[in-house]
Amino acid sequence: MINVTQISKSYSSPLGPVAVLRNLDLQVAAGESVAIVGPSGSGKTTLLNLLGALDQPSGGQIMIAGTVIGGLDAIAAARFRNRTIGFIFQLHYLLPQCTVLENVLVPRLAGGWAESTAATEERARSLLEQVGLKDRTTHRPFQLSGGEQLRVAIARALINRPKIILADEPTGSLDPATGERVADLLLSTQAMASTALVVVTHNPGLAQRLQKTYRLADGRLVA
């Protein structure tokens, strides 16, 4: 499902290029769960952005679900992300003018789905119930705690039944009990749909629940 070959990523600076990733390889099969750990600033979020076609590598190749994403233009990349990848961002990126339910349904606005609007809304409500937000559907983001906002973002990431879930610290701002519930939801979704799951985390308990763990150090992944 994910095949990363010898990718590198560098950023320019006044003192010259700064290498973040160096000839990195990663393979993740359908239905496989992978944790990526490492110190802050090691490039974990950069790697997720590359896997999600939000950024382009400086070198190497990334193939996702049989598509080489480096060859996509902006419109094709956006459609690919919408249809293939579910993102759980650390900063949530909820729309402040929309209700919780509307935020979960935002990825469906691209259109072209066979599922009816009523069926999609029912599934969105079910996802919100699973993350403990059944009674928050009409609230707006400013009325929620940080942990509740994260749970909305998780439901939003799952609404399109993605082939791949990319999660950046999905339990970072949650209390232990809610964190366990969120981990259960991610892992059960992955198991039922054979979804590939890649999680960046500082939570050793969460990392241990995933099938493989890699440490990102010096721009490379070490099992």
Backbone as a chain_set.jsonl record, in Angstrom:
{"seq": "MINVTQISKSYSSPLGPVAVLRNLDLQVAAGESVAIVGPSGSGKTTLLNLLGALDQPSGGQIMIAGTVIGGLDAIAAARFRNRTIGFIFQLHYLLPQCTVLENVLVPRLAGGWAESTAATEERARSLLEQVGLKDRTTHRPFQLSGGEQLRVAIARALINRPKIILADEPTGSLDPATGERVADLLLSTQAMASTALVVVTHNPGLAQRLQKTYRLADGRLVA", "coords": {"N": [[0.823, -1.207, 0.0], [1.942, 1.236, 0.798], [4.901, 2.379, -0.513], [7.97, 3.427, -0.165], [10.869, 4.689, -1.516], [14.122, 5.332, -1.079], [13.887, 8.097, -0.383], [14.584, 11.571, -0.003], [14.692, 14.668, 1.797], [15.174, 18.053, 1.813], [15.621, 21.357, 3.107], [15.981, 24.79, 2.3], [18.264, 27.163, 3.695], [19.781, 30.129, 5.157], [22.375, 29.327, 5.548], [22.761, 27.315, 3.813], [21.554, 24.149, 2.335], [19.407, 22.203, 4.444], [19.316, 19.023, 5.505], [16.674, 16.869, 6.116], [15.439, 14.349, 5.801], [17.052, 11.372, 4.765], [17.711, 9.354, 2.171], [15.599, 7.504, 2.712], [13.74, 4.556, 3.36], [10.6, 2.837, 3.26], [8.081, 0.463, 3.764], [4.704, -0.348, 3.822], [2.135, -2.555, 4.282], [-1.23, -3.291, 3.082], [-3.633, -3.201, 5.637], [-1.748, -3.19, 7.618], [-0.199, -1.88, 10.565], [1.759, 0.824, 11.659], [4.042, 2.39, 13.787], [5.77, 5.446, 14.18], [8.409, 6.715, 15.841], [10.45, 9.057, 17.693], [12.691, 11.808, 18.469], [11.506, 15.219, 18.971], [11.548, 17.304, 16.112], [12.903, 15.583, 14.469], [11.891, 14.961, 12.004], [9.506, 13.599, 11.669], [6.842, 14.547, 11.223], [7.294, 15.793, 8.783], [7.772, 13.532, 7.188], [5.201, 12.331, 7.273], [3.746, 14.308, 5.886], [4.864, 14.059, 3.359], [4.102, 11.434, 2.693], [1.401, 11.85, 2.516], [1.043, 13.357, 0.245], [1.159, 16.073, 0.578], [3.43, 17.454, 0.397], [6.483, 17.468, -1.511], [9.121, 15.125, -2.12], [12.678, 15.753, -2.037], [14.203, 14.004, -3.395], [14.101, 10.588, -4.662], [11.352, 8.168, -4.552], [7.827, 7.938, -4.014], [5.281, 5.685, -3.704], [1.881, 5.229, -3.491], [-0.751, 3.145, -2.89], [-0.441, 2.083, -5.453], [-0.007, 4.335, -7.023], [2.266, 6.699, -8.197], [2.988, 9.356, -6.423], [4.464, 11.625, -6.787], [4.199, 12.436, -9.384], [1.811, 13.763, -9.718], [-0.339, 16.502, -10.522], [-1.478, 19.561, -8.874], [-4.313, 19.511, -8.642], [-4.945, 16.834, -9.187], [-3.527, 15.634, -7.121], [-4.912, 16.599, -4.891], [-7.416, 15.392, -5.237], [-6.623, 12.73, -5.098], [-5.719, 12.571, -2.419], [-8.161, 13.027, -1.101], [-9.659, 10.773, -1.775], [-8.168, 8.605, -0.96], [-6.647, 8.878, 1.393], [-6.791, 9.332, 4.889], [-6.423, 11.938, 7.099], [-5.115, 12.743, 10.283], [-4.507, 15.465, 11.862], [-2.133, 17.165, 13.951], [-2.831, 19.742, 14.698], [-5.488, 19.854, 14.188], [-7.26, 21.593, 12.503], [-10.016, 22.338, 12.197], [-13.056, 23.73, 10.869], [-14.095, 26.81, 11.921], [-16.612, 27.999, 11.584], [-18.372, 25.984, 11.177], [-20.497, 23.313, 12.363], [-19.837, 20.536, 14.614], [-20.739, 18.127, 13.387], [-20.911, 18.973, 10.706], [-18.208, 19.541, 10.208], [-17.117, 16.964, 10.243], [-18.254, 15.994, 7.931], [-17.083, 17.443, 5.91], [-14.985, 16.357, 4.128], [-16.573, 15.035, 2.253], [-17.549, 16.873, 0.506], [-16.334, 17.109, -1.929], [-17.674, 15.558, -3.721], [-19.227, 13.154, -6.044], [-19.669, 10.722, -4.838], [-21.074, 7.484, -4.272], [-22.673, 6.826, -2.156], [-25.607, 7.783, -0.373], [-26.645, 11.063, 0.793], [-28.017, 10.993, 3.23], [-27.257, 8.489, 4.266], [-24.521, 8.885, 4.574], [-24.502, 10.934, 6.495], [-25.635, 9.59, 8.653], [-23.623, 7.719, 9.15], [-21.574, 9.437, 9.857], [-22.577, 10.444, 12.264], [-22.496, 8.09, 13.718], [-19.739, 7.636, 13.858], [-18.991, 9.846, 15.409], [-20.277, 9.175, 17.765], [-18.781, 6.933, 18.461], [-16.357, 8.086, 19.15], [-17.046, 9.387, 21.397], [-18.613, 11.721, 21.223], [-21.322, 12.056, 20.867], [-23.254, 13.799, 21.841], [-22.445, 16.27, 20.957], [-22.865, 17.17, 18.407], [-24.001, 19.491, 17.311], [-22.466, 21.505, 18.286], [-19.903, 24.047, 17.997], [-16.417, 24.347, 17.017], [-15.098, 26.146, 18.857], [-16.455, 25.721, 21.17], [-15.582, 23.414, 22.224], [-13.288, 21.299, 24.031], [-9.672, 20.912, 23.726], [-9.069, 18.188, 23.454], [-11.548, 17.178, 22.65], [-11.833, 18.452, 20.182], [-9.798, 17.162, 18.781], [-10.876, 14.598, 18.658], [-13.049, 15.042, 16.957], [-11.601, 15.569, 14.635], [-10.52, 13.057, 14.184], [-12.807, 11.507, 13.609], [-13.548, 12.838, 11.253], [-11.382, 12.134, 9.615], [-11.945, 9.495, 9.12], [-14.281, 9.356, 7.656], [-14.396, 9.013, 4.87], [-13.75, 6.394, 4.478], [-10.903, 5.654, 4.203], [-8.039, 4.269, 2.417], [-5.627, 4.501, 3.59], [-4.541, 5.654, 6.715], [-3.15, 8.441, 8.142], [-1.669, 9.577, 10.966], [-0.904, 12.115, 13.192], [0.346, 12.288, 16.228], [-2.142, 11.24, 17.531], [-3.241, 10.767, 20.047], [-2.217, 12.627, 21.694], [-3.239, 14.853, 23.169], [-5.146, 13.815, 24.81], [-6.924, 12.386, 27.636], [-5.949, 9.41, 29.486], [-8.002, 7.363, 29.376], [-9.722, 8.179, 27.266], [-7.829, 8.275, 25.272], [-7.225, 5.558, 24.993], [-9.673, 4.685, 23.978], [-9.754, 6.025, 21.536], [-7.509, 4.887, 20.293], [-8.452, 2.245, 20.142], [-10.548, 2.646, 18.298], [-9.16, 3.481, 15.966], [-7.58, 1.202, 15.461], [-9.492, -0.832, 15.203], [-10.911, 0.066, 12.991], [-8.909, -0.04, 11.072], [-8.423, -2.81, 11.033], [-10.889, -3.894, 10.162], [-11.212, -2.805, 7.602], [-8.901, -3.36, 6.259], [-7.058, -1.303, 6.245], [-4.127, 0.656, 5.819], [-2.152, 1.895, 8.415], [-0.412, 4.588, 9.662], [1.267, 5.974, 12.262], [2.489, 8.738, 13.933], [3.995, 9.174, 16.979], [4.551, 10.003, 20.463], [3.801, 8.403, 22.43], [4.457, 5.614, 24.169], [2.818, 3.47, 24.896], [0.777, 3.455, 22.965], [2.334, 3.027, 20.656], [3.225, 0.417, 21.136], [0.961, -1.057, 20.67], [0.701, -1.181, 17.971], [1.668, -2.907, 14.936], [4.29, -2.721, 13.963], [7.218, -0.862, 14.851], [9.103, 2.0, 14.147], [12.036, 3.921, 14.556], [12.833, 7.238, 13.929], [15.769, 8.602, 13.045], [18.576, 10.627, 12.448], [17.631, 11.129, 9.899], [16.793, 8.708, 8.846], [14.907, 5.607, 8.952], [14.798, 3.277, 11.565], [14.22, -0.008, 12.469]], "CA": [[0.0, 0.0, 0.0], [2.898, 2.347, 0.826], [6.238, 1.937, -0.919], [8.854, 4.592, -0.189], [12.186, 4.238, -1.952], [15.279, 6.234, -1.089], [13.496, 9.507, -0.452], [15.301, 12.571, 0.779], [14.019, 15.95, 1.886], [16.027, 19.119, 2.318], [15.076, 22.708, 3.076], [17.014, 25.812, 2.162], [18.496, 28.064, 4.816], [20.859, 31.074, 4.826], [23.676, 28.655, 5.607], [22.769, 26.217, 2.849], [20.495, 23.152, 2.51], [19.305, 21.445, 5.689], [18.755, 17.711, 5.192], [15.793, 16.337, 7.156], [15.346, 12.912, 5.526], [18.185, 10.954, 3.945], [17.63, 8.027, 1.549], [14.72, 6.753, 3.606], [12.886, 3.516, 2.782], [9.502, 2.379, 4.114], [7.013, -0.301, 3.126], [3.576, -0.662, 4.703], [1.145, -3.335, 3.539], [-2.635, -3.089, 3.43], [-3.969, -3.842, 6.89], [-0.62, -3.151, 8.551], [-0.113, -0.671, 11.38], [3.153, 1.19, 11.893], [4.314, 3.561, 14.611], [7.043, 6.118, 13.957], [8.777, 7.459, 17.035], [11.698, 9.794, 17.562], [12.656, 13.1, 19.151], [10.934, 16.359, 18.26], [12.466, 17.877, 15.143], [13.62, 14.555, 13.703], [11.337, 14.856, 10.66], [8.356, 12.684, 11.636], [5.726, 15.212, 10.544], [7.72, 15.951, 7.387], [7.534, 12.255, 6.522], [3.753, 12.181, 7.078], [3.323, 15.224, 4.824], [5.283, 13.471, 2.083], [3.243, 10.277, 2.426], [0.054, 12.333, 2.209], [1.069, 14.202, -0.961], [1.079, 17.486, 0.942], [4.743, 18.001, 0.085], [7.207, 16.636, -2.46], [10.483, 14.839, -1.68], [13.778, 16.312, -2.832], [14.694, 12.9, -4.215], [13.471, 9.314, -4.392], [9.993, 7.931, -5.066], [6.777, 7.491, -3.093], [4.13, 5.071, -4.367], [0.782, 4.993, -2.567], [-1.86, 2.407, -3.521], [-0.133, 1.902, -6.863], [0.157, 5.615, -7.699], [3.458, 7.471, -7.872], [2.338, 10.63, -6.124], [5.291, 12.741, -7.228], [3.83, 12.833, -10.731], [0.469, 14.339, -9.739], [-0.456, 17.95, -10.398], [-2.13, 19.969, -7.632], [-5.711, 19.07, -8.618], [-4.948, 15.379, -9.073], [-3.05, 15.288, -5.781], [-5.998, 16.873, -3.958], [-8.424, 14.335, -5.4], [-6.018, 11.499, -4.586], [-5.778, 12.634, -0.959], [-9.547, 12.924, -0.649], [-10.198, 9.442, -2.013], [-7.276, 7.532, -0.544], [-5.946, 9.099, 2.654], [-7.434, 10.018, 6.001], [-5.427, 12.64, 7.905], [-5.391, 13.229, 11.633], [-3.462, 16.461, 12.062], [-1.904, 17.556, 15.334], [-3.482, 21.027, 14.94], [-6.914, 19.608, 13.954], [-7.75, 22.314, 11.318], [-11.47, 22.346, 12.086], [-13.624, 24.973, 10.359], [-14.777, 27.395, 13.081], [-17.993, 28.388, 11.284], [-19.169, 24.771, 10.978], [-20.756, 22.478, 13.528], [-19.053, 19.302, 14.697], [-21.193, 17.204, 12.345], [-20.516, 19.526, 9.406], [-16.764, 19.354, 10.065], [-16.867, 15.566, 9.894], [-18.743, 15.758, 6.57], [-16.368, 18.285, 4.938], [-14.323, 15.623, 3.049], [-17.528, 14.55, 1.252], [-17.987, 17.966, -0.356], [-15.747, 16.958, -3.264], [-18.72, 14.989, -4.581], [-18.943, 11.951, -6.817], [-19.791, 9.526, -4.013], [-22.28, 6.706, -4.544], [-23.472, 6.779, -0.944], [-26.559, 8.876, -0.258], [-26.353, 12.052, 1.826], [-28.58, 10.525, 4.493], [-26.434, 7.39, 4.773], [-23.25, 9.461, 5.008], [-24.723, 11.646, 7.751], [-25.844, 8.583, 9.693], [-22.311, 7.149, 9.459], [-20.842, 10.484, 10.583], [-23.08, 10.452, 13.639], [-21.991, 6.878, 14.358], [-18.324, 7.871, 14.174], [-18.932, 10.77, 16.534], [-20.652, 8.422, 18.965], [-17.664, 6.056, 18.808], [-15.29, 8.871, 19.791], [-17.591, 9.996, 22.61], [-19.126, 13.065, 20.968], [-22.701, 11.919, 20.406], [-24.049, 14.951, 22.269], [-21.76, 17.501, 20.57], [-22.96, 17.307, 16.948], [-24.371, 20.852, 16.904], [-21.503, 22.449, 18.836], [-18.854, 24.541, 17.096], [-15.112, 24.023, 17.597], [-14.705, 26.963, 20.002], [-17.178, 25.246, 22.344], [-15.019, 22.121, 22.585], [-11.932, 21.251, 24.562], [-8.688, 20.469, 22.739], [-9.234, 16.76, 23.23], [-12.769, 16.969, 21.871], [-11.536, 18.858, 18.81], [-9.024, 16.087, 18.171], [-11.76, 13.483, 18.346], [-13.767, 15.427, 15.735], [-10.662, 15.392, 13.521], [-10.391, 11.622, 13.928], [-14.018, 11.093, 12.895], [-13.442, 13.395, 9.899], [-10.398, 11.361, 8.852], [-12.477, 8.164, 8.816], [-15.566, 9.428, 6.98], [-14.302, 8.551, 3.479], [-13.254, 5.015, 4.484], [-9.638, 5.736, 3.461], [-7.155, 3.101, 2.342], [-4.486, 4.789, 4.451], [-4.736, 6.668, 7.751], [-1.915, 9.056, 8.619], [-2.039, 10.223, 12.217], [0.181, 12.84, 13.855], [0.045, 12.38, 17.662], [-3.606, 11.2, 17.67], [-3.68, 10.704, 21.449], [-1.332, 13.516, 22.433], [-3.919, 15.785, 24.081], [-6.281, 13.12, 25.404], [-6.705, 11.678, 28.888], [-5.651, 8.005, 29.184], [-9.18, 6.56, 29.011], [-10.149, 8.574, 25.918], [-6.762, 7.85, 24.372], [-7.42, 4.136, 24.72], [-10.853, 4.553, 23.12], [-9.359, 6.473, 20.203], [-6.639, 3.841, 19.743], [-9.337, 1.133, 19.786], [-11.275, 3.003, 17.083], [-8.229, 3.451, 14.842], [-7.138, -0.162, 15.179], [-10.626, -1.62, 14.727], [-11.172, 0.513, 11.619], [-7.837, -0.579, 10.237], [-8.59, -4.256, 10.897], [-12.101, -4.209, 9.395], [-11.12, -2.342, 6.215], [-7.539, -3.607, 5.765], [-6.458, 0.01, 6.039], [-2.768, 0.865, 6.311], [-2.159, 2.923, 9.452], [0.905, 5.099, 10.042], [1.056, 6.868, 13.393], [3.607, 9.398, 14.601], [3.582, 9.282, 18.379], [5.479, 9.944, 21.582], [3.12, 7.562, 23.416], [4.972, 4.249, 24.016], [1.723, 2.519, 24.984], [0.146, 3.381, 21.644], [3.28, 2.408, 19.723], [3.283, -1.021, 21.391], [-0.244, -1.703, 20.152], [0.818, -1.294, 16.524], [2.393, -4.11, 14.552], [5.707, -2.419, 13.798], [7.652, 0.443, 15.312], [10.36, 2.498, 13.602], [12.559, 5.16, 15.125], [13.416, 8.132, 12.932], [16.987, 9.206, 13.577], [19.535, 10.996, 11.403], [16.981, 11.124, 8.601], [16.473, 7.354, 8.387], [14.079, 4.807, 9.837], [15.426, 2.075, 12.116], [13.204, -0.866, 13.081]], "C": [[0.862, 1.264, 0.0], [4.268, 1.795, 0.485], [7.11, 3.17, -1.122], [10.267, 4.112, -0.49], [13.171, 5.387, -1.982], [14.889, 7.711, -1.175], [14.408, 10.362, 0.437], [14.478, 13.845, 0.776], [14.951, 16.957, 2.534], [15.292, 20.438, 2.208], [16.221, 23.701, 2.982], [17.093, 26.66, 3.421], [19.607, 29.03, 4.424], [22.235, 30.441, 4.814], [23.776, 27.481, 4.639], [21.674, 25.207, 3.14], [20.586, 22.442, 3.86], [18.602, 20.131, 5.374], [17.934, 17.2, 6.372], [15.664, 14.817, 7.023], [16.436, 12.533, 4.536], [17.987, 9.524, 3.453], [16.799, 7.057, 2.388], [13.873, 5.765, 2.825], [11.792, 3.138, 3.783], [8.496, 1.62, 3.269], [5.952, -0.623, 4.172], [2.519, -1.368, 3.865], [-0.27, -2.928, 3.926], [-2.94, -3.856, 4.709], [-2.868, -3.832, 7.926], [-0.608, -1.828, 9.308], [1.334, -0.433, 11.78], [3.21, 2.43, 12.761], [5.684, 4.12, 14.243], [7.32, 6.991, 15.169], [10.107, 8.165, 16.788], [11.573, 11.14, 18.231], [11.984, 14.176, 18.313], [11.993, 16.948, 17.324], [13.202, 16.871, 14.302], [13.063, 14.366, 12.307], [10.115, 13.968, 10.546], [7.17, 13.3, 10.892], [6.057, 15.47, 9.084], [7.451, 14.677, 6.6], [6.046, 12.04, 6.278], [3.255, 13.073, 5.953], [3.718, 14.703, 3.449], [4.395, 12.285, 1.722], [1.84, 10.709, 2.012], [-0.028, 13.246, 1.013], [0.808, 15.666, -0.644], [2.388, 18.209, 0.638], [5.421, 17.028, -0.873], [8.614, 16.359, -1.946], [11.505, 15.53, -2.578], [14.375, 15.255, -3.756], [14.014, 11.615, -3.809], [12.039, 9.253, -4.891], [9.068, 7.448, -3.962], [5.618, 6.959, -3.926], [3.092, 4.724, -3.308], [-0.356, 4.321, -3.327], [-1.676, 2.309, -5.029], [0.071, 3.169, -7.654], [1.441, 6.289, -7.235], [3.001, 8.908, -7.662], [3.177, 11.83, -6.539], [4.928, 13.24, -8.616], [2.472, 13.496, -10.841], [0.53, 15.861, -9.71], [-1.305, 18.284, -9.169], [-3.566, 19.451, -7.536], [-5.791, 17.559, -8.44], [-4.493, 14.93, -7.688], [-4.146, 15.507, -4.746], [-7.07, 15.789, -4.04], [-7.893, 13.01, -4.85], [-6.074, 11.467, -3.06], [-7.187, 12.388, -0.453], [-10.064, 11.497, -0.734], [-9.406, 8.335, -1.328], [-6.789, 7.654, 0.894], [-6.834, 9.814, 3.664], [-6.374, 10.621, 6.895], [-5.972, 12.931, 9.298], [-4.245, 14.16, 11.98], [-3.344, 16.819, 13.53], [-2.634, 18.853, 15.681], [-4.969, 21.012, 14.572], [-7.464, 20.263, 12.684], [-9.263, 22.171, 11.13], [-11.937, 23.705, 11.58], [-14.465, 25.612, 11.456], [-16.234, 27.736, 12.839], [-18.927, 27.19, 11.16], [-19.383, 24.038, 12.296], [-19.824, 21.263, 13.513], [-19.445, 18.337, 13.582], [-20.766, 17.69, 10.969], [-19.016, 19.371, 9.176], [-16.416, 17.928, 9.663], [-17.236, 15.298, 8.437], [-17.981, 16.545, 5.507], [-15.682, 17.475, 3.836], [-15.269, 15.102, 1.967], [-17.936, 15.625, 0.259], [-17.4, 17.881, -1.763], [-16.719, 16.303, -4.231], [-18.276, 13.723, -5.295], [-19.074, 10.664, -6.035], [-21.111, 8.814, -4.303], [-23.216, 6.695, -3.337], [-24.393, 7.997, -0.857], [-26.145, 9.829, 0.868], [-26.84, 11.592, 3.186], [-27.724, 9.419, 5.101], [-25.093, 7.906, 5.277], [-23.412, 10.169, 6.347], [-24.93, 10.668, 8.903], [-24.507, 7.969, 10.117], [-21.459, 8.16, 10.22], [-21.28, 10.539, 12.033], [-22.573, 9.225, 14.406], [-20.522, 7.027, 14.74], [-18.181, 8.798, 15.374], [-19.327, 10.079, 17.84], [-19.488, 7.539, 19.427], [-16.521, 6.811, 19.479], [-15.818, 9.683, 20.965], [-18.163, 11.383, 22.438], [-20.565, 13.043, 20.449], [-23.52, 13.161, 20.704], [-23.414, 16.289, 21.874], [-21.944, 17.835, 19.086], [-23.261, 18.728, 16.5], [-23.443, 21.913, 17.496], [-20.54, 22.922, 17.744], [-17.502, 24.367, 17.787], [-14.743, 24.839, 18.826], [-15.404, 26.543, 21.294], [-16.634, 23.908, 22.859], [-13.652, 22.279, 23.239], [-10.973, 20.803, 23.459], [-8.809, 18.995, 22.425], [-10.469, 16.437, 22.415], [-12.554, 17.37, 20.416], [-10.746, 17.772, 18.083], [-9.912, 14.91, 17.799], [-12.647, 13.782, 17.135], [-12.872, 15.19, 14.521], [-10.479, 13.918, 13.175], [-11.615, 11.101, 13.175], [-13.992, 11.594, 11.454], [-12.491, 12.573, 9.035], [-10.951, 10.016, 8.406], [-13.697, 8.194, 7.913], [-15.523, 8.89, 5.55], [-13.816, 7.116, 3.354], [-11.907, 4.937, 3.738], [-8.877, 4.419, 3.435], [-5.969, 3.248, 3.29], [-4.9, 5.857, 5.454], [-3.366, 7.141, 8.205], [-2.272, 9.896, 9.839], [-0.814, 10.831, 12.891], [-0.213, 13.081, 15.317], [-1.461, 12.323, 17.938], [-4.104, 11.139, 19.108], [-2.937, 11.717, 22.319], [-2.009, 14.398, 23.456], [-5.09, 15.144, 24.81], [-5.919, 12.522, 26.762], [-6.541, 10.189, 28.581], [-6.851, 7.183, 28.724], [-9.653, 6.886, 27.602], [-9.103, 8.178, 24.889], [-6.877, 6.381, 24.011], [-8.598, 3.92, 23.783], [-10.529, 4.953, 21.683], [-8.451, 5.436, 19.542], [-7.461, 2.624, 19.326], [-10.052, 1.406, 18.464], [-10.364, 2.926, 15.863], [-7.878, 2.019, 14.463], [-8.283, -1.04, 14.688], [-10.988, -1.235, 13.301], [-10.147, -0.066, 10.667], [-8.027, -2.068, 9.984], [-9.77, -4.602, 10.001], [-11.939, -3.885, 7.918], [-9.782, -2.624, 5.571], [-6.84, -2.297, 5.407], [-5.021, 0.009, 6.555], [-2.786, 2.047, 7.266], [-0.727, 3.304, 9.8], [0.692, 6.18, 11.086], [2.394, 7.425, 13.871], [3.191, 9.633, 16.04], [4.769, 9.333, 19.328], [4.942, 9.022, 22.68], [3.599, 6.12, 23.264], [3.869, 3.197, 24.104], [1.006, 2.343, 23.66], [1.056, 2.678, 20.654], [3.313, 0.891, 19.895], [2.066, -1.756, 20.856], [-0.213, -1.879, 18.64], [1.769, -2.439, 16.166], [3.895, -3.888, 14.415], [6.006, -1.033, 14.359], [9.002, 0.777, 14.678], [10.752, 3.756, 14.356], [13.206, 5.963, 14.001], [14.598, 8.842, 13.569], [17.965, 9.462, 12.434], [18.934, 10.863, 10.006], [16.61, 9.767, 8.062], [15.626, 6.632, 9.415], [14.843, 3.562, 10.258], [14.358, 1.259, 12.817], [13.523, -1.09, 14.55]], "O": [[0.563, 2.234, -0.697], [4.741, 0.852, 1.12], [6.995, 3.866, -2.131], [10.796, 3.237, 0.196], [13.066, 6.296, -2.805], [15.479, 8.477, -1.937], [14.916, 9.92, 1.467], [13.671, 14.078, -0.124], [15.448, 16.753, 3.641], [14.448, 20.622, 1.331], [17.302, 23.471, 3.524], [16.099, 26.846, 4.121], [20.314, 28.777, 3.449], [23.154, 30.938, 4.162], [24.761, 26.742, 4.648], [20.927, 25.381, 4.103], [21.67, 22.126, 4.35], [17.424, 20.126, 5.017], [18.436, 17.11, 7.493], [15.767, 14.09, 8.011], [16.714, 13.269, 3.589], [18.085, 8.582, 4.239], [17.234, 5.955, 2.721], [13.349, 6.089, 1.759], [12.021, 3.121, 4.992], [8.104, 2.072, 2.193], [6.259, -1.107, 5.261], [2.064, -0.835, 2.853], [-0.486, -2.299, 4.962], [-2.555, -5.017, 4.853], [-3.028, -4.403, 9.004], [-0.963, -0.785, 8.76], [2.044, -1.353, 12.185], [2.509, 3.409, 12.503], [6.635, 3.371, 14.022], [6.55, 7.899, 15.48], [10.794, 7.901, 15.801], [10.463, 11.578, 18.533], [11.901, 14.059, 17.09], [13.163, 17.074, 17.683], [14.05, 17.249, 13.494], [13.681, 13.684, 11.49], [9.718, 13.612, 9.436], [6.565, 12.654, 10.036], [5.176, 15.373, 8.229], [6.957, 14.732, 5.474], [5.658, 11.61, 5.192], [2.428, 12.646, 5.147], [2.982, 14.888, 2.48], [3.981, 12.147, 0.571], [1.17, 10.015, 1.247], [-1.07, 13.858, 0.78], [0.301, 16.412, -1.482], [2.436, 19.439, 0.626], [4.977, 15.89, -1.024], [9.249, 17.256, -1.391], [11.222, 15.847, -3.733], [14.981, 15.581, -4.776], [13.414, 11.54, -2.737], [11.566, 10.166, -5.567], [9.457, 6.665, -3.095], [5.045, 7.677, -4.745], [3.386, 4.014, -2.346], [-0.866, 4.874, -4.301], [-2.635, 2.436, -5.79], [0.303, 3.098, -8.861], [1.679, 6.435, -6.036], [2.664, 9.6, -8.623], [2.657, 12.941, -6.635], [5.306, 14.35, -8.992], [2.015, 13.77, -11.95], [1.331, 16.448, -8.983], [-1.797, 17.378, -8.495], [-3.993, 19.003, -6.472], [-6.592, 17.058, -7.651], [-5.014, 13.956, -7.146], [-4.302, 14.703, -3.826], [-7.569, 15.326, -3.014], [-8.63, 12.259, -4.212], [-6.438, 10.447, -2.474], [-7.393, 11.638, 0.502], [-10.821, 11.056, 0.13], [-9.926, 7.236, -1.136], [-6.544, 6.642, 1.55], [-7.534, 10.772, 3.334], [-5.511, 9.905, 7.403], [-7.131, 13.312, 9.466], [-3.155, 13.718, 12.344], [-4.328, 16.783, 14.268], [-3.02, 19.051, 16.833], [-5.634, 22.045, 14.64], [-8.073, 19.578, 11.862], [-9.73, 21.912, 10.021], [-11.288, 24.72, 11.833], [-15.455, 25.02, 11.886], [-17.024, 27.762, 13.783], [-20.141, 27.36, 11.05], [-18.571, 24.125, 13.216], [-19.124, 21.004, 12.534], [-18.576, 17.789, 12.904], [-20.306, 16.895, 10.149], [-18.596, 19.096, 8.053], [-15.527, 17.708, 8.841], [-16.606, 14.47, 7.779], [-18.209, 16.337, 4.315], [-15.781, 17.87, 2.674], [-14.819, 14.761, 0.873], [-18.602, 15.326, -0.732], [-17.912, 18.511, -2.687], [-16.595, 16.48, -5.443], [-17.134, 13.279, -5.179], [-18.641, 9.612, -6.504], [-22.134, 9.454, -4.546], [-24.43, 6.567, -3.497], [-24.004, 9.105, -1.224], [-25.398, 9.455, 1.772], [-26.151, 11.78, 4.189], [-27.489, 9.407, 6.31], [-24.581, 7.425, 6.288], [-22.57, 10.028, 7.233], [-24.447, 10.903, 10.01], [-24.282, 7.726, 11.303], [-20.708, 7.788, 11.122], [-20.449, 10.666, 12.932], [-22.261, 9.312, 15.593], [-20.109, 6.598, 15.817], [-17.351, 8.564, 16.252], [-18.767, 10.373, 18.897], [-19.236, 7.409, 20.625], [-15.794, 6.238, 20.291], [-15.127, 10.565, 21.474], [-18.203, 12.156, 23.396], [-20.967, 13.917, 19.681], [-24.385, 13.541, 19.914], [-23.804, 17.332, 22.398], [-21.241, 18.7, 18.564], [-22.825, 19.139, 15.424], [-23.622, 23.102, 17.23], [-20.389, 22.276, 16.707], [-17.446, 24.25, 19.011], [-14.137, 24.303, 19.754], [-15.003, 26.954, 22.383], [-17.164, 23.343, 23.815], [-12.955, 23.27, 23.023], [-11.404, 20.368, 22.391], [-8.671, 18.586, 21.272], [-10.45, 15.529, 21.584], [-13.043, 16.695, 19.511], [-10.994, 17.497, 16.91], [-9.726, 14.295, 16.749], [-12.965, 12.875, 16.366], [-13.326, 14.672, 13.501], [-10.303, 13.568, 12.008], [-11.479, 10.342, 12.216], [-14.368, 10.866, 10.535], [-12.762, 12.342, 7.856], [-10.479, 9.452, 7.419], [-14.118, 7.14, 7.438], [-16.524, 8.36, 5.067], [-13.501, 6.662, 2.254], [-11.797, 4.219, 2.744], [-9.045, 3.568, 4.309], [-5.383, 2.26, 3.734], [-5.534, 6.847, 5.09], [-2.524, 6.338, 8.606], [-3.083, 10.817, 9.75], [0.183, 10.149, 13.13], [-1.01, 13.973, 15.609], [-2.009, 13.258, 18.521], [-5.272, 11.43, 19.365], [-3.024, 11.665, 23.546], [-1.432, 14.675, 24.507], [-5.935, 15.845, 25.368], [-4.76, 12.191, 27.014], [-6.956, 9.744, 27.511], [-6.737, 6.393, 27.787], [-9.953, 5.981, 26.824], [-9.439, 7.793, 23.769], [-6.654, 5.998, 22.863], [-8.537, 3.071, 22.894], [-10.971, 4.306, 20.734], [-8.608, 5.141, 18.357], [-7.203, 2.032, 18.277], [-10.155, 0.523, 17.612], [-10.751, 2.367, 14.836], [-7.878, 1.664, 13.285], [-8.07, -1.907, 13.841], [-11.332, -2.094, 12.49], [-10.489, -0.528, 9.579], [-7.821, -2.544, 8.868], [-9.671, -5.504, 9.168], [-12.465, -4.602, 7.066], [-9.535, -2.18, 4.45], [-6.132, -2.201, 4.406], [-4.733, -0.57, 7.602], [-3.369, 3.087, 6.96], [0.074, 2.453, 10.186], [0.02, 7.18, 10.831], [3.317, 6.67, 14.176], [2.145, 10.229, 16.294], [5.839, 8.791, 19.049], [5.56, 8.882, 23.735], [3.19, 5.448, 22.316], [3.962, 2.149, 23.465], [0.666, 1.226, 23.272], [0.603, 1.824, 19.893], [3.417, 0.159, 18.911], [2.132, -2.961, 20.612], [-1.008, -2.638, 18.086], [2.569, -2.879, 16.992], [4.684, -4.782, 14.723], [5.152, -0.146, 14.342], [9.921, -0.043, 14.67], [9.899, 4.554, 14.745], [14.014, 5.446, 13.23], [14.434, 9.597, 14.527], [18.155, 8.613, 11.563], [19.633, 10.529, 9.049], [16.152, 9.667, 6.924], [15.619, 6.987, 10.594], [15.453, 2.88, 9.435], [13.654, 1.784, 13.68], [12.783, -1.789, 15.242]]}, "num_chains": 1, "name": "protein.A"}
